[in-house]
Amino acid sequence: MVAKPKRVIIDTDPGIDDAAAILMALGSPELQVEALTTVFGNTPVKQCTINALRILEAAHRAGIPVYEGVGKPYNGMAPAFAAHVHGNDGLGDVAWPHPSAVPQPQNAVVELIDRVLASPGAVTVIALGRLTNLALALSVEPQLASAVQAIVVMGGAMMVPGNASPVASANLWGDPEAADIVYRSGAKVVQVGLDVCDRVEFSIEQQQHVWQRQSSASQLLEAVTGYLKSSYRQRGLLHHADGVRYNDVPAMAYAIDPSLFTCRDLHVRIETQGQLARGQTIADVHGQTGEAPNATVALEVDAPRLTQLWMDRVASL
């Protein structure tokens, strides 16, 4: 029994791995999902909003409101998408039915400000995509930094290569200026990046356990997972040919159970100027700058426990 679930807003760009993470959240009594806010990333923001509504309907949670956010990077440049990983529609191009629900009229940036400031210290934002919505919210209302309980960021690559460039993870590479604002804001930032995501692979047995549930949620995830699995296999990023990686799941798992991770508090800056290193997370591991830590960085993970937790929670839907 969970006496008091953690109140969360999921800022997301669905995305097949977003779907796996959102469904995990919806099956977890530790979390009270109060809203989804969408941002461009894996696909254009309007498609991300459609996908968020699809995921909630598949989980029979259409009552959770969805707010559409920003459609391009903080600096106004053209956005980059990830059709090679998630398909043109972000959910594997499987032609899943259009949702019957519609997004809320208010913009995601305004909604983030309103909800967090209405309950200071009570709401955690789980950021599964570009940090543009949060950067704009913090720019409009700096008090958000002290009012939010934590911002759990899916992104960063400290001791491992990037996945969007040799040194940068996709979410931070896709809008480095936004990430820089968030990391420098004074908010409690938790970075759950490729240092741990690279070690988390879901076995075919775990996938099949979820698929056998034959819920509408498991059917959606089964339908879209093949595209993601094929992308990882073609790029040589799987340990087992039938495995799959859902890189957004570890960030959600941190929100549910931080004991799955070994973390360090470090001073982290985001490279915004370098031609070759844009979006890189640069950490002061040895205390050379004298700067105080501004992020809790996940560096190790109990992958067996995490993958078991994901399987159990999604299968419960």
C-alpha positions in Angstrom: 0.0 0.0 0.0 1.2 3.5 -0.9 0.0 6.0 1.7 0.8 9.1 -0.3 1.7 8.8 -4.0 4.2 11.2 -5.5 2.4 13.9 -7.6 4.0 14.0 -11.1 3.6 15.8 -14.4 5.1 13.9 -17.3 6.7 16.3 -19.9 7.0 14.1 -23.0 7.5 13.7 -26.7 5.9 10.2 -27.5 7.9 8.3 -28.8 7.9 4.5 -28.4 10.1 4.6 -25.3 7.9 7.4 -23.9 4.9 5.0 -24.3 6.7 2.3 -22.3 7.6 4.8 -19.5 4.1 6.4 -19.4 2.4 3.0 -19.1 4.8 2.1 -16.3 3.8 5.3 -14.5 0.1 4.6 -14.9 0.6 1.1 -13.5 2.6 2.3 -10.4 0.7 3.2 -7.2 3.7 5.2 -6.1 2.9 7.9 -8.7 -0.1 10.1 -9.1 0.1 11.3 -12.7 -1.7 14.6 -12.8 -1.1 15.7 -16.4 0.9 15.1 -19.5 2.6 18.1 -21.3 3.9 17.6 -24.8 7.0 19.0 -26.5 8.5 18.4 -30.0 11.2 15.8 -30.2 10.7 12.3 -31.5 8.1 13.8 -33.9 6.4 17.2 -34.3 4.6 18.5 -31.2 1.1 18.1 -32.7 1.8 14.4 -33.4 3.3 14.0 -29.9 0.1 15.3 -28.5 -2.0 12.8 -30.5 0.3 10.0 -29.3 0.0 11.1 -25.7 -3.8 10.9 -26.0 -3.5 7.5 -27.7 -1.4 6.1 -24.9 -3.7 7.4 -22.2 -6.8 5.9 -24.0 -5.1 2.6 -24.4 -4.5 2.5 -20.6 -8.1 3.6 -20.0 -6.8 6.8 -18.4 -8.2 9.3 -20.8 -9.3 11.5 -17.8 -5.7 12.6 -17.3 -5.4 16.0 -19.1 -2.9 16.6 -21.9 -1.5 20.0 -22.7 0.4 20.8 -25.9 3.6 22.7 -25.6 6.5 24.0 -27.7 7.1 23.0 -31.3 10.7 24.2 -31.8 13.9 24.8 -29.9 14.4 27.7 -27.4 16.8 29.4 -29.9 14.2 29.3 -32.7 16.1 27.0 -34.9 14.3 24.3 -36.9 13.6 21.2 -34.8 15.1 17.8 -35.5 13.0 14.6 -35.2 13.8 10.9 -34.8 11.8 9.0 -37.5 14.7 6.6 -37.9 14.1 5.4 -34.3 10.3 5.9 -33.7 8.7 6.1 -37.2 7.2 9.1 -38.9 4.3 9.2 -36.5 6.4 8.5 -33.4 4.7 5.2 -32.7 6.1 2.9 -35.3 3.8 3.8 -38.1 1.3 1.1 -37.1 -1.8 3.2 -37.8 -3.1 3.0 -34.3 -6.6 4.6 -34.1 -6.9 8.3 -33.7 -7.8 9.3 -30.1 -11.3 10.4 -29.3 -10.1 12.8 -26.6 -8.6 16.2 -27.4 -5.9 18.3 -25.6 -6.7 21.0 -23.1 -6.8 24.5 -24.5 -4.1 26.0 -22.3 -0.5 25.8 -23.4 1.8 23.4 -21.6 4.2 26.1 -20.5 1.5 28.0 -18.7 0.1 24.8 -17.2 3.4 23.8 -15.8 3.8 27.2 -14.1 0.2 27.1 -12.7 0.3 23.6 -11.4 3.7 23.8 -9.7 3.2 27.2 -8.1 -0.2 26.1 -6.8 1.5 23.4 -4.8 5.0 24.5 -3.9 7.3 21.5 -3.1 4.7 18.9 -4.0 5.0 18.3 -7.7 7.8 16.5 -9.6 8.2 17.0 -13.3 9.5 13.9 -15.2 11.0 15.3 -18.4 11.2 12.6 -21.1 11.9 14.9 -24.0 13.6 18.2 -24.9 13.6 20.6 -22.0 12.1 23.5 -24.0 8.8 23.6 -22.1 10.6 23.8 -18.8 13.1 26.3 -20.0 10.4 28.7 -21.1 8.4 28.1 -17.9 11.5 28.9 -15.8 12.2 32.0 -18.0 8.7 33.3 -17.5 8.5 32.4 -13.8 11.9 31.9 -12.1 10.0 31.0 -8.8 9.3 27.6 -10.5 12.8 26.5 -9.7 12.2 26.6 -5.9 8.6 25.5 -6.2 9.1 22.3 -8.1 10.0 19.3 -5.9 12.4 17.9 -8.6 12.9 17.8 -12.3 13.9 14.2 -13.4 15.7 14.6 -16.7 15.9 11.7 -19.2 19.2 12.8 -20.9 22.9 13.3 -20.6 25.9 11.1 -21.2 28.8 11.5 -18.7 31.0 8.5 -19.0 29.6 6.9 -22.2 29.1 8.1 -25.8 26.1 10.1 -26.9 23.3 8.8 -29.1 22.7 11.9 -31.2 26.3 12.9 -31.5 29.5 11.3 -30.3 29.1 13.1 -27.0 25.5 14.3 -26.6 22.2 12.5 -25.8 19.3 13.2 -28.1 17.1 15.2 -25.7 19.9 17.7 -24.7 21.4 17.8 -28.2 17.9 18.7 -29.6 17.8 21.9 -27.5 21.0 22.6 -25.7 20.0 26.2 -24.8 16.9 25.0 -23.0 18.8 22.3 -21.1 21.4 24.9 -20.1 18.6 27.1 -18.6 17.1 24.2 -16.7 20.5 23.0 -15.2 21.4 26.6 -14.2 18.0 27.4 -12.8 18.6 26.3 -9.2 15.9 23.6 -9.4 16.6 20.2 -8.1 17.7 18.4 -11.2 18.1 14.6 -11.4 19.9 13.4 -14.5 19.0 9.8 -15.6 20.9 9.5 -18.9 22.8 7.1 -21.1 25.2 6.1 -18.3 22.4 4.0 -17.0 20.1 3.6 -20.0 22.9 1.8 -21.9 22.7 -0.9 -19.3 19.0 -1.5 -19.3 17.7 -4.0 -21.8 14.3 -5.8 -21.6 14.4 -9.4 -22.5 12.1 -11.2 -24.9 10.7 -13.1 -22.0 9.8 -9.9 -20.2 8.3 -8.5 -23.3 6.2 -11.6 -23.9 5.0 -11.6 -20.3 3.5 -8.1 -21.0 2.2 -9.0 -24.4 0.3 -12.0 -23.0 -1.8 -9.8 -20.9 -3.7 -8.8 -24.0 -4.8 -5.5 -22.5 -5.3 -2.5 -24.8 -2.1 -1.0 -23.3 0.0 -4.1 -23.9 -1.4 -4.4 -27.4 -0.4 -0.9 -28.2 3.1 -1.3 -26.8 3.6 -4.7 -28.6 2.5 -3.2 -31.9 4.9 -0.3 -31.7 7.9 -2.0 -30.1 9.0 -3.9 -33.3 10.0 -0.6 -35.0 12.2 0.5 -32.1 13.7 -3.0 -31.7 14.6 -3.0 -35.4 16.3 0.4 -35.1 18.4 -0.6 -32.2 19.4 -3.9 -33.8 20.4 -2.2 -37.1 22.7 0.2 -35.1 24.2 -2.7 -33.1 23.0 -1.3 -29.8 21.4 -4.4 -28.3 23.1 -7.1 -26.2 20.5 -9.7 -27.4 18.9 -9.8 -30.8 15.4 -10.1 -29.4 15.9 -7.5 -26.6 14.7 -4.0 -26.6 15.7 -0.7 -25.0 13.2 1.8 -23.7 15.5 4.7 -22.8 12.8 6.7 -21.1 11.9 3.9 -18.6 14.9 4.4 -16.3 13.9 8.1 -15.6 10.4 6.9 -14.7 11.9 4.1 -12.6 13.9 6.7 -10.6 10.7 8.6 -9.8 9.2 5.3 -8.5 12.2 3.9 -6.7 15.4 5.9 -6.4 17.1 3.0 -4.6 17.5 1.3 -8.0 20.3 3.8 -8.8 23.7 4.9 -7.5 24.0 8.6 -7.9 26.5 11.4 -7.4 25.8 15.1 -6.8 27.9 17.0 -9.4 28.2 20.4 -11.0 27.0 19.9 -14.6 27.0 22.3 -17.4 25.5 21.9 -20.9 27.7 22.8 -23.9 25.8 25.3 -26.1 28.6 26.8 -28.2 30.9 24.0 -29.5 30.5 22.9 -33.1 31.3 19.3 -32.2 30.0 19.1 -28.6 26.7 20.9 -28.6 24.4 19.3 -26.0 27.2 17.5 -24.1 26.8 17.2 -20.3 30.1 18.3 -18.8 30.5 17.3 -15.2 33.0 18.5 -12.7 33.8 15.0 -11.4 36.9 15.9 -9.5 35.8 19.3 -8.1 38.1 21.3 -10.3 35.8 24.3 -10.8 34.9 24.8 -7.2 31.2 25.1 -8.2 28.5 23.6 -6.0 26.7 20.6 -7.4 23.6 21.4 -9.4 22.4 17.9 -10.4 22.1 14.5 -9.0 23.5 12.2 -11.7 22.6 8.5 -12.0 25.8 6.5 -12.7 24.9 2.9 -11.8 21.7 1.0 -12.0 20.3 -2.3 -10.7 19.1 -3.4 -14.2 17.5 -6.7 -13.2 15.3 -5.1 -10.5 14.4 -2.2 -12.9 13.3 -4.4 -15.8 11.3 -6.6 -13.4 9.6 -3.6 -12.0 8.7 -2.3 -15.5 7.3 -5.7 -16.5 5.2 -6.0 -13.4 3.8 -2.5 -13.6 2.9 -2.5 -17.3 1.4 -6.0 -17.0 -0.8 -4.8 -14.2 -2.7 -2.4 -16.5 
